[in-house]
Amino acid sequence: MIQTAVEDFYIKPAERKDIRLILYFIKQLAIYEKLVDEVVATEEKLDEFLFSDKRVAEVVIGYYQDTPVGFAIFFHNFSTFLGKPGIYLEDLFVLEEYRGKGFGKAMLSYLAHLAVERDCGRLEWAVLDWNEPSINFYRSLGARSMDEWIIFRLTGDALKSLGEKF
């Protein structure tokens, strides 16, 4: 348990027994982002990639008075320019009824602390361009948008097709 500066709010690294809760938070985030049709994650997939020998990401859960109210999922990336690892925040989500209480900021502060502790050169994430509340929140913390960069993604058939061409 990691105590935060916010009264009655603490963070715990997720454990295998939290898989159902993690999937619940993922689905709640997808509803908020209007992307619920894109969620194909299952408890089995989460177990495989979060808690097995194939682990590729970490999850922390935020608790307010022992009630789980949010989560963050993150993994290490690498900056060739810095020659150091970084932390990429895939998702940060706090249930609607618990927003505005400092929980999201506490979770981001913890991840920044973790990045410094692990000698990372950066903490970064993406946000949907329509999500003004989140954009304003991140800017209030000193984060800056990387407008000169455009994210590209291969998925599904395009990913398979390119993968067959080597």
Sequence and secondary structure as in RCSB ss.txt:
>XXXX:A:sequence
MIQTAVEDFYIKPAERKDIRLILYFIKQLAIYEKLVDEVVATEEKLDEFLFSDKRVAEVVIGYYQDTPVGFAIFF
HNFSTFLGKPGIYLEDLFVLEEYRGKGFGKAMLSYLAHLAVERDCGRLEWAVLDWNEPSINFYRSLGARSMDEWI
IFRLTGDALKSLGEKF
>XXXX:A:secstr
 EE SSTTEEEEE  GGGHHHHHHHHHHHHHHTT GGG    HHHHHHHHSSTT   EEEEEEETTEEEEEEEEE
EEEETTTTEEEEEEEEEEE GGGTTSSHHHHHHHHHHHHHHHTT S EEE   TT HHHHHHHHHTT    TT  
     HHHHHHHHTT 
